[in-house]
Amino acid sequence: MDYKKHIMASVSKFLQVEMAKRNMTNGELANKINEFCDGDINISSVRSWKNGDNMPRADKILILADVFGTSTDEILGAYDSDNWRG
């Protein structure tokens, strides 16, 4: 089982759903993340996470949890049993 692909898919799905619920753009999320850190996140970073092309670093996952008011487990798909089947 390729856990990295599963986690990337979980992060992608989470971002797509949660951003759509809030009518949030990639730029808006990048700005929110940059409020918590050194300003190194741009629209293309968020787009690549949302598309499942890249994985946010651990510190960014913690920030995402804060921004969306959820746990890192939720973002990483720990509660989505379908996502972990081989």
N, C-alpha and C positions, 0 to 999 in steps of 0.2 A: 504494500500500500504506500502510495506517495503522499505522506502527510503534508508536505509543503504545498502541494497542489490543492489538497483539501482545505487547508487553512486559508490559502489565497482565495479560493472560491467562497469560503465563509465570509471573509472580510469584504469581498466584492458584493456579495448578496446583502450583507448587513448595510453597507453604505448605500447601495441602490435603494433599498427599502426605506431606510431612515431618512435619507436626504429627500426622497420623493414625498414622504409624509410631511416634511417641513418646507417643501418647495425651495430647498436649499441648492444653490449652484456650487460648482466646484470651487469657484473663487471665494464664495462666502465661507465655505468650510476651510479653505486654506487660510483665510484671514482669522477665523476663530482659533485654529491651531496655532497660528503665529502669535496670538495674544499670550499663549502659555510658554512659548519657547523662543529660540533665537531668530525666528523669522526665516527659516530655511525651507519652508514648504511653499510650493507654488501650485498653480492650477494644473500643470502637467503631472505633478506628483499625485495629486488627488485623483486625477483622471486615470492614471495607471493603476492605482489601488482599486478604484471603482470598476475598472475593466478586468481586473484580475491578472494584470500583466506584471505587477510588482507587489511587494509586501511592505507595509509600513514597519519601521523599526519599533522595537519594544517601547521606547519612550513615547512614540507617537500613538501607539495603541492605548497607552495609559491616558494620553490627552484626549483621544477619541472617546474613551469611556466617560471622561469628565464632560466633554462637550455634549454627548448624547444622553448623559445621565443613566448609564448602564454599567455593566461589568465587562471586564476584558474577556471573561468566559463567553458572554453573549456575542461579542464581536468575533471571537475566534471560532464560534460555532459549537461550543461544548455541549449545548442543549439540543442540537439538531442531529438526532441519531441517524437520519438518512444520509447525512454528509459523511459519516465515518464508516459506512459499509464499503467493503472492498469489491 
